[in-house]
Structures are given as structure tokens and as C-alpha cells.
Amino acid sequence: MATALSPNYAPGVNLLRAILLDESERELLRDWEELTEAGIAALRANVGPDVDDPRLTELVGEMSVRSERFRYLWGRHDVHPKRPLVSRLRHPKVGDLELHASKLAIIGTDGLILKDLHAEPGSRSAELLAILGSLAASGANQQLPGSDDHQGGGSVA
């Protein structure tokens, strides 16, 4: 179900890297600017005493070279802990979704984080998420009638 939302929602994918470098991820996220700002500030908050961590050094180096947005935000030195938020997505198959998001650190896994996304029960987003789940389960790759690629609204009858 997660990869039906985005191929980047898969084990081993660094979501911050994907959000900043993958154009399809930028198109998916209706509030991309706010998410990149919060993500980089949360990265700074999580660094703490591990400033010499090789994975962090590699990520910051790569992102500094490849992303102007990262360079700008990293240079601001904002620090904010991760907090639950609402992810506003524009999915190419079902249209606009609003999903509550939270992240949970998995103890004993060397930094593995579980991201939970869910729709408000009974909401239009819950209905669209169920449709997306059905499409993913059936292997359907077609555009739904009534949805509109990246045009907002994307209603499904």
C-alpha cells in the first residue's frame, strides 16, 4: 500500500533525499516547501552529538552538492524536532489526499524509522485511499476516470 502512494515509500529509501531530488515526489507533495523545511530542521535536531556519523556526513555532502533547496535550508541552521503532521498529497491516480503522518523510531535497528500514514475515518481521503489500495491489489496501472493528473480536485465518481 505504501508504494502505491509513492515508490519512494519503501524500505531503504531515504525520504528526505527522495523529497529533495525526485521530481515525481515534488509533484506528489502539495506542501513540498513546508515539508522540506520541516525535514531538514528535524534532521538537524536528530544529529545531536553524532555530527561525525559517516552516513550523516555522506548525506549532507550529497545533498549540498545536488540540491540548492537543501543548501539554503541547511545553512539556516533551523532545529525542530519531528512532530506529527498532515501530508497533503496529489496522487496521479486518485487525486488529492490528506493523510495524518507520524514517524516512530524502531529501537535496536540502527536508525530504522517507521512512517505511519492514515486518513481520517469516513473522510474523502479514506475513500480515495481505499480505491488506491484496490488498484494496487489488482495491479491496475490505468488512470481512473474523472481523475486529473496534477490538476487538483482529482475526483473519482
Disulfide bonds with the S-S distance in Angstrom:
none
